[in-house]
């Protein structure tokens, strides 16, 4: 055996680990800051956000709330946050608590993530400001209803798009063939007089519930029955280019709240000129989630668009993942559809691709972008249109959502689609900072208690095993340093958070480590008692004790894994800490304890009963004559 090699490997592991601690995983700040582990709610406090269910038709059932809690918890875990608290309070509230300052992480956590793919069938400019305050005639006597001179939202060559992804989902081209893509033809120079696209006359309105009818009656009373009837008769957006004052009659609609705007029919939201994008964007969550109904949304902050019924929805997506497009270096979200969803997606893109210039969807694209080659499909997430690309081919394979994504935003969208849509609509409640439930004083007291216990173990080890006690002490120190370094690095990279339960897991693992010393040293005594010299007893004792040590530690690791899988919260943190430290202890056993004992066996001090700690077993060897013992100096 060459003990120096094992010790060298252990030293290399320490060097690599602490290089990662000080310089890897986004390390920043002073060296002292880089050595700080990520602490949990019970030690440093954190941020608490409240989400209140706004389920239409009453309070959501318990199963829906539990499913929503599970999805939110999965999203929190995907953020790399450990030891978070996600609980249901009452009948309609979910409370999420994260350690530290986490306002940005909590902001979109309860977003429903209802993905809808809809054919774009109508476009009109948001002229609400002009309709309420018409401009005075220009010097030439020609009214100017569109000061900006553009119907289209701001777009560029890098505007969001949906395109077909080659096999393997790499985002590049494969097989030497052009990949059909859906890229918007951006042309912000569209004329103010460009006709607004109107919905298809064959589209039948979705049935209206009694609750919506009652709310519409309240809005009708607020704006006046005559104006309501006039707005219902509109079949196209009011044209202000010829008469800028034509929108004044609809001014009462500009006073409606976003919640009141949400109960209007899609045609009324689209055609009434005083309904603004500001009102549409602030509608309650879930306002345009209906699959079997046309909906209205805003695109680019300047255009109102009318969207057809949702032919493809988020449930048709089998998986979603963020990827870096190798062609342009931009982040995209790759989508794989289920078998039935793939058929729906192909049918939808076929309709958009084969549409003629006489179709409403074709006119809508022309009004939106200034020119059109094919119809467009809008990718809608909750109330936001992520992209509205023209379809330039029938998409039959995996597809990609591209746009101005960062690595974080692409991952967030992919996680939302992967874990599914939340079955309950939530409104964000108060967000507040919460104080630590234990605090630094309790943490310091716990660490002092752990230090005292460790010191007592060391004192007993030195008293009972003498020189061998130094092996115990050094092994525990090395194991503790490895554990601490791993704790800091994992907290920075995967978000592992240290709580009091985790500290308890580490302390329990130290007891397991101490047990392995007892197994080894007592086996060593037995070998010497049988008449072997210390030099030959060390490898033989190691060979026999190794199996027992591995078995005991394996059982501990298996228990930690099972406990981690079946538990949640603090218990999960306890299991992770115990499993991690037990694995690191095994590393120290093989790379330090056995090599250092081999080195000690070759020293004179190890042969001395007074120094080695083996005591009487070095002085006593069995006799063959009487079975009694005689004293023999080693």
ZINOR-V159782 format. One record per residue. RES is the residue in three letters. PHI is phi in whole degrees, -180 to 180 (* if undefined). Layout:
RES&PHI ; RES&PHI
//
This chain:
UNK&* ; UNK&-119 ; UNK&-60 ; UNK&-62 ; UNK&-68 ; UNK&-64 ; UNK&-64 ; UNK&-66 ; UNK&-64 ; UNK&-62 ; UNK&-62 ; UNK&-65 ; UNK&-61 ; UNK&-62 ; UNK&-62 ; UNK&-65 ; UNK&-61 ; UNK&-79 ; UNK&-66 ; UNK&-67 ; UNK&-63 ; UNK&-86 ; UNK&-129 ; UNK&-108 ; UNK&63 ; UNK&75 ; UNK&-64 ; UNK&-153 ; UNK&90 ; UNK&-72 ; UNK&-62 ; UNK&-65 ; UNK&-66 ; UNK&-72 ; UNK&-94 ; UNK&-88 ; UNK&-74 ; UNK&-85 ; UNK&-98 ; UNK&-90 ; UNK&-59 ; UNK&-72 ; UNK&-110 ; UNK&-125 ; UNK&78 ; UNK&176 ; UNK&-120 ; UNK&-125 ; UNK&-119 ; UNK&-116 ; UNK&-122 ; UNK&-108 ; UNK&-70 ; UNK&-123 ; UNK&-64 ; UNK&-68 ; UNK&89 ; UNK&123 ; UNK&-75 ; UNK&-67 ; UNK&-76 ; UNK&-64 ; UNK&-64 ; UNK&-66 ; UNK&-67 ; UNK&-68 ; UNK&-64 ; UNK&-63 ; UNK&-63 ; UNK&-64 ; UNK&-66 ; UNK&-64 ; UNK&-65 ; UNK&-63 ; UNK&-66 ; UNK&-63 ; UNK&-62 ; UNK&-67 ; UNK&-74 ; UNK&87 ; UNK&-103 ; UNK&-109 ; UNK&62 ; UNK&-79 ; UNK&-113 ; UNK&-125 ; UNK&-131 ; UNK&-95 ; UNK&-116 ; UNK&69 ; UNK&-98 ; UNK&-142 ; UNK&-131 ; UNK&-119 ; UNK&-114 ; UNK&-116 ; UNK&-123 ; UNK&-123 ; UNK&-71 ; UNK&77 ; UNK&-84 ; UNK&-137 ; UNK&-59 ; UNK&-66 ; UNK&-68 ; UNK&-87 ; UNK&-59 ; UNK&-110 ; UNK&-65 ; UNK&-98 ; UNK&-61 ; UNK&-61 ; UNK&64 ; UNK&-85 ; UNK&-90 ; UNK&-133 ; UNK&-112 ; UNK&-128 ; UNK&-73 ; UNK&-82 ; UNK&-119 ; UNK&-159 ; UNK&-143 ; UNK&-150 ; UNK&-75 ; UNK&-74 ; UNK&-111 ; UNK&-59 ; UNK&-64 ; UNK&-70 ; UNK&-67 ; UNK&-79 ; UNK&-126 ; UNK&-62 ; UNK&-74 ; UNK&-73 ; UNK&-58 ; UNK&-75 ; UNK&-60 ; UNK&-83 ; UNK&85 ; UNK&-98 ; UNK&-66 ; UNK&-117 ; UNK&-85 ; UNK&-134 ; UNK&-60 ; UNK&-78 ; UNK&72 ; UNK&-150 ; UNK&-90 ; UNK&-73 ; UNK&-68 ; UNK&-61 ; UNK&-143 ; UNK&-147 ; UNK&-64 ; UNK&-101 ; UNK&-61 ; UNK&-58 ; UNK&-154 ; UNK&-118 ; UNK&-137 ; UNK&-73 ; UNK&-103 ; UNK&-68 ; UNK&-58 ; UNK&98 ; UNK&63 ; UNK&-84 ; UNK&88 ; UNK&-101 ; UNK&-94 ; UNK&-136 ; UNK&73 ; UNK&76 ; UNK&-103 ; UNK&-70 ; UNK&-86 ; UNK&-63 ; UNK&-129 ; UNK&-118 ; UNK&-113 ; UNK&-69 ; UNK&-90 ; UNK&-79 ; UNK&-150 ; UNK&-73 ; UNK&-93 ; UNK&-60 ; UNK&-78 ; UNK&-67 ; UNK&-89 ; UNK&-61 ; UNK&-67 ; UNK&-80 ; UNK&-75 ; UNK&-114 ; UNK&-71 ; UNK&-67 ; UNK&-70 ; UNK&-83 ; UNK&-72 ; UNK&-91 ; UNK&-68 ; UNK&-72 ; UNK&-61 ; UNK&-106 ; UNK&-76 ; UNK&-63 ; UNK&-65 ; UNK&-67 ; UNK&-60 ; UNK&-66 ; UNK&-69 ; UNK&-65 ; UNK&-63 ; UNK&-66 ; UNK&-67 ; UNK&-60 ; UNK&-66 ; UNK&-72 ; UNK&-90 ; UNK&105 ; UNK&-63 ; UNK&-66 ; UNK&-67 ; UNK&-61 ; UNK&-63 ; UNK&-65 ; UNK&-69 ; UNK&-67 ; UNK&-82 ; UNK&-66 ; UNK&-110 ; UNK&-154 ; UNK&-58 ; UNK&-66 ; UNK&-88 ; UNK&-97 ; UNK&-69 ; UNK&-89 ; UNK&-138 ; UNK&-61 ; UNK&-91 ; UNK&-66 ; UNK&-85 ; UNK&-61 ; UNK&-63 ; UNK&-99 ; UNK&-58 ; UNK&-56 ; UNK&-68 ; UNK&-72 ; UNK&-92 ; UNK&-72 ; UNK&-76 ; UNK&-56 ; UNK&-66 ; UNK&-74 ; UNK&-62 ; UNK&-64 ; UNK&-87 ; UNK&-69 ; UNK&-66 ; UNK&-56 ; UNK&-64 ; UNK&-69 ; UNK&-61 ; UNK&-81 ; UNK&-87 ; UNK&-71 ; UNK&-71 ; UNK&-90 ; UNK&-82 ; UNK&-99 ; UNK&-65 ; UNK&-61 ; UNK&-69 ; UNK&-67 ; UNK&-69 ; UNK&-99 ; UNK&-61 ; UNK&-59 ; UNK&-58 ; UNK&88 ; UNK&-66 ; UNK&-121 ; UNK&-84 ; UNK&-57 ; UNK&-77 ; UNK&-95 ; UNK&-135 ; UNK&-69 ; UNK&-139 ; UNK&-122 ; UNK&-143 ; UNK&-108 ; UNK&-132 ; UNK&76 ; UNK&77 ; UNK&-125 ; UNK&-123 ; UNK&-93 ; UNK&-123 ; UNK&-101 ; UNK&-116 ; UNK&-77 ; UNK&-59 ; UNK&-78 ; UNK&-83 ; UNK&-130 ; UNK&-127 ; UNK&-61 ; UNK&-68 ; UNK&-81 ; UNK&-90 ; UNK&-81 ; UNK&-155 ; UNK&-143 ; UNK&-151 ; UNK&-78 ; UNK&-142 ; UNK&-98 ; UNK&-66 ; UNK&-72 ; UNK&-77 ; UNK&-120 ; UNK&71 ; UNK&-103 ; UNK&-79 ; UNK&-134 ; UNK&-114 ; UNK&-88 ; UNK&-117 ; UNK&-118 ; UNK&-92 ; UNK&-69 ; UNK&-59 ; UNK&-71 ; UNK&-65 ; UNK&-62 ; UNK&-65 ; UNK&-62 ; UNK&-65 ; UNK&-65 ; UNK&-65 ; UNK&-66 ; UNK&-69 ; UNK&-67 ; UNK&-62 ; UNK&-67 ; UNK&-75 ; UNK&-91 ; UNK&-64 ; UNK&-101 ; UNK&-67 ; UNK&-88 ; UNK&-76 ; UNK&-58 ; UNK&-66 ; UNK&-68 ; UNK&-63 ; UNK&-64 ; UNK&-65 ; UNK&-62 ; UNK&-70 ; UNK&-78 ; UNK&-107 ; UNK&93 ; UNK&-151 ; UNK&-146 ; UNK&-113 ; UNK&-148 ; UNK&-74 ; UNK&-119 ; UNK&-114 ; UNK&-89 ; UNK&-98 ; UNK&-114 ; UNK&-113 ; UNK&56 ; UNK&-101 ; UNK&-112 ; UNK&-85 ; UNK&-73 ; UNK&-158 ; UNK&-136 ; UNK&-86 ; UNK&-72 ; UNK&-96 ; UNK&-108 ; UNK&174 ; UNK&-78 ; UNK&-91 ; UNK&-113 ; UNK&-106 ; UNK&-64 ; UNK&-126 ; UNK&-129 ; UNK&-101 ; UNK&-118 ; UNK&172 ; UNK&-85 ; UNK&-87 ; UNK&-99 ; UNK&-60 ; UNK&-70 ; UNK&-70 ; UNK&-66 ; UNK&-66 ; UNK&-63 ; UNK&-65 ; UNK&-62 ; UNK&-65 ; UNK&-62 ; UNK&-73 ; UNK&-68 ; UNK&-85 ; UNK&93 ; UNK&-80 ; UNK&-71 ; UNK&-73 ; UNK&-123 ; UNK&-87 ; UNK&-120 ; UNK&-113 ; UNK&-69 ; UNK&-95 ; UNK&-67 ; UNK&-119 ; UNK&-142 ; UNK&-91 ; UNK&-114 ; UNK&-86 ; UNK&-66 ; UNK&-78 ; UNK&-116 ; UNK&90 ; UNK&-66 ; UNK&-62 ; UNK&-66 ; UNK&-62 ; UNK&-63 ; UNK&-64 ; UNK&-66 ; UNK&-69 ; UNK&-64 ; UNK&-62 ; UNK&-65 ; UNK&-64 ; UNK&-63 ; UNK&-63 ; UNK&-67 ; UNK&-65 ; UNK&-64 ; UNK&-62 ; UNK&-64 ; UNK&-62 ; UNK&-64 ; UNK&-64 ; UNK&-67 ; UNK&-70 ; UNK&-88 ; UNK&-110 ; UNK&55 ; UNK&-60 ; UNK&-66 ; UNK&-63 ; UNK&-66 ; UNK&-66 ; UNK&-62 ; UNK&-63 ; UNK&-65 ; UNK&-63 ; UNK&-66 ; UNK&-65 ; UNK&-64 ; UNK&-62 ; UNK&-65 ; UNK&-67 ; UNK&-63 ; UNK&-64 ; UNK&-64 ; UNK&-62 ; UNK&-64 ; UNK&-63 ; UNK&-65 ; UNK&-68 ; UNK&-67 ; UNK&-64 ; UNK&-81 ; UNK&-98 ; UNK&-111 ; UNK&81 ; UNK&-62 ; UNK&-112 ; UNK&-87 ; UNK&-120 ; UNK&-62 ; UNK&-64 ; UNK&-65 ; UNK&-61 ; UNK&-63 ; UNK&-63 ; UNK&-65 ; UNK&-66 ; UNK&-62 ; UNK&-66 ; UNK&-64 ; UNK&-64 ; UNK&-64 ; UNK&-64 ; UNK&-64 ; UNK&-62 ; UNK&-66 ; UNK&-66 ; UNK&-60 ; UNK&-59 ; UNK&-69 ; UNK&-69 ; UNK&-70 ; UNK&-65 ; UNK&-63 ; UNK&-62 ; UNK&-63 ; UNK&-65 ; UNK&-69 ; UNK&-63 ; UNK&-80 ; UNK&108 ; UNK&-86 ; UNK&-74 ; UNK&-56 ; UNK&-64 ; UNK&-85 ; UNK&-72 ; UNK&-61 ; UNK&-67 ; UNK&-69 ; UNK&-64 ; UNK&-64 ; UNK&-61 ; UNK&-79 ; UNK&-80 ; UNK&-57 ; UNK&-62 ; UNK&-67 ; UNK&-62 ; UNK&-64 ; UNK&-62 ; UNK&-63 ; UNK&-69 ; UNK&-63 ; UNK&-62 ; UNK&-62 ; UNK&-65 ; UNK&-62 ; UNK&-62 ; UNK&-63 ; UNK&-65 ; UNK&-62 ; UNK&-63 ; UNK&-66 ; UNK&-71 ; UNK&-90 ; UNK&-112 ; UNK&-138 ; UNK&64 ; UNK&-64 ; UNK&-65 ; UNK&-64 ; UNK&-65 ; UNK&-61 ; UNK&-64 ; UNK&-63 ; UNK&-64 ; UNK&-67 ; UNK&-65 ; UNK&-62 ; UNK&-69 ; UNK&-68 ; UNK&-63 ; UNK&-67 ; UNK&-66 ; UNK&-61 ; UNK&-62 ; UNK&-68 ; UNK&-58 ; UNK&-83 ; UNK&-100 ; UNK&-131 ; UNK&-63 ; UNK&-67 ; UNK&-61 ; UNK&-70 ; UNK&-68 ; UNK&-64 ; UNK&-67 ; UNK&-63 ; UNK&-64 ; UNK&-96 ; UNK&-107 ; UNK&-68 ; UNK&-60 ; UNK&-65 ; UNK&-83 ; UNK&-90 ; UNK&-60 ; UNK&-73 ; UNK&-103 ; UNK&-69 ; UNK&94 ; UNK&-80 ; UNK&56 ; UNK&-66 ; UNK&-68 ; UNK&-78 ; UNK&-91 ; UNK&-114 ; UNK&-129 ; UNK&-69 ; UNK&-96 ; UNK&-90 ; UNK&-77 ; UNK&-118 ; UNK&78 ; UNK&-83 ; UNK&-117 ; UNK&-126 ; UNK&-81 ; UNK&-141 ; UNK&-70 ; UNK&-72
//
